[in-house]
Amino acid sequence: MNPKIPVSVLVLVHTMAGDVLLLERAGRPGFWQSVTGSLDRPDEPLAAAAQRELREETGFAAQAADLRCWNLAYTFEIFAQWRHRFVAGTTHNTEHVFSLELPGRVPAALAPDEHVASVWLPWREAAAKCFSWSNRDAIRIVGQCAG
């Protein structure tokens, strides 16, 4: 297995009314998050990675024009238990924020190896439920603009 690239995308799926889709991680009960994932290769465009991760994790097939790039990136320390997935010595990841606005709540087709449950919540509740500070912050920013 090739080492992960320490550059990722976060895709907030939300409704016009400000409800946000959260996914519960497989193997980590209680860890709720938005769609997220690393680039597959160093030259993969961020928007393409966002489209790919969205499709893989929810079944939603969005066009690039459907995604909003927030020109917002977070750099954070990679949890020690996950550093073995990266090149030795890698300690930080940079995550780029995108969003997809839907007219209303739509059921997600989950990737069972990645997520075991999904829930739609008003953005304030969704932010409070996320385990990741960067995901919480991004939800607050998008939520204030959406709803």
N, C-alpha and C positions, 0 to 999 in steps of 0.2 A: 504494500500500500504506500502510495506517495504521501509525503508529509503535507499537511494542510497549509494553505497560504494564510498568513495572518492579516487578511483583508476580507471583510464580510459585508453583507447587506442585511438590513432590517427592513421588512416590508410591513407597514401597518395597514391592515385591511379594516376599513370603517365605512359606516353608512353616512348618508347626508345628514341624518339626525344626530350623529356623533356616537353611535354604538361601535364598539371595537371587538374584533374577533381575536380571541386568545386560544392558544393551543397548549395542552399539557404534555410535557416531555415524557416519552417512554423511558422507563427505568429510573425516573426521578419524580415520584408522586409529589404533587403540590408545586412543581416548578412550571409556572405558566409564562408564556411568552408569545410574541408576535412571530410571524414567519421570519426566519433568519438562516443564514448559511454563508459559508466561505466561497470565494471564487474558486472555480475548478482549475484555472490556469492563470498565470500572471497577466496575460494579455486579454483576459475575458472582460468585456465592457461591464461596468457596474450595472447598467440598466438590463443587460442580458442576464446577468446573474440574478437580479431581482425577479425577472420574468421566470427564469428556470426554477428558482426556489419556491416561488408562489405556486407554480404548476405542480412541482414535486410534493409540496407539503399540504396543499389544499385542493388541488385539482382545478383551480381557477386559471384559465388561459387568458391572460391580459396581453394586449398589444403594448408596445413601448409607449405609445401616445397616451395610454390609459394610466400609466404610472406617473406619479409626481415625484420628482427628485427635489428634496428639501435643501440641497446644498449644505447638509448638516452631517458632520462625522464625529464620532466619539472614539477616543482611544482609551482602552482599559486593559488592566492586567488580566491575563488568562489564568483561570483557576489552576492551581498546581496539578490537580488530578487530570487535567486535560492537556497539559503541555507536551506530553509524550506524542501527541498527534502532529506536532509541528517540528521543524528543524530544531535540533538541539540548541539551546540558548535563547529560543524565542520566548519572550515573556509578555508581550503586548499585542493586541489586535486593534485594528482600526475598522470601525463599523459605519457604513454609509446608509442614511435613512431615505426610504422611499415610502410612498403610500398609494393605496388603491381605494378610491371611493366608489361604493356601490349604492344603488338606489335604496336598497333595504337588506335585511339579513338574508343570507344564503347559506345553506348547509355546506360544510367543507367535506371533501373526500380526503380523509387523513391518510398519511403514509404511516402504517402501523409500526414500522421500525423506528420512527421518529416521534410520533405523538399518539396518545391514547384517547384523548378527549378534546372537545372544542366547546367554547362558550362565547356568546355575544353578550357584552356588558356595556352600559353607559361608560363613556370614556374615563370618568373619574374613578369608577369602581374597577375598571380594567387596569388603570395605572396602579392602583393600590394592590392589585392581585399579582402583578409581575414581580418576579424575583430579581430581575436585572434593573439596576438604576438607570442605565442608558435607555432601556425600553420604556421605563416609567416616564422619564423625561420627554422622550419622543412622543409618547401618547398624550402627555399634557400639552405639548406644543400643537400637535395635529388636532387634538380635541378642542382646543380653544379657537382654532380656525374653522372647524367643521360644525360644531354644534353650539 
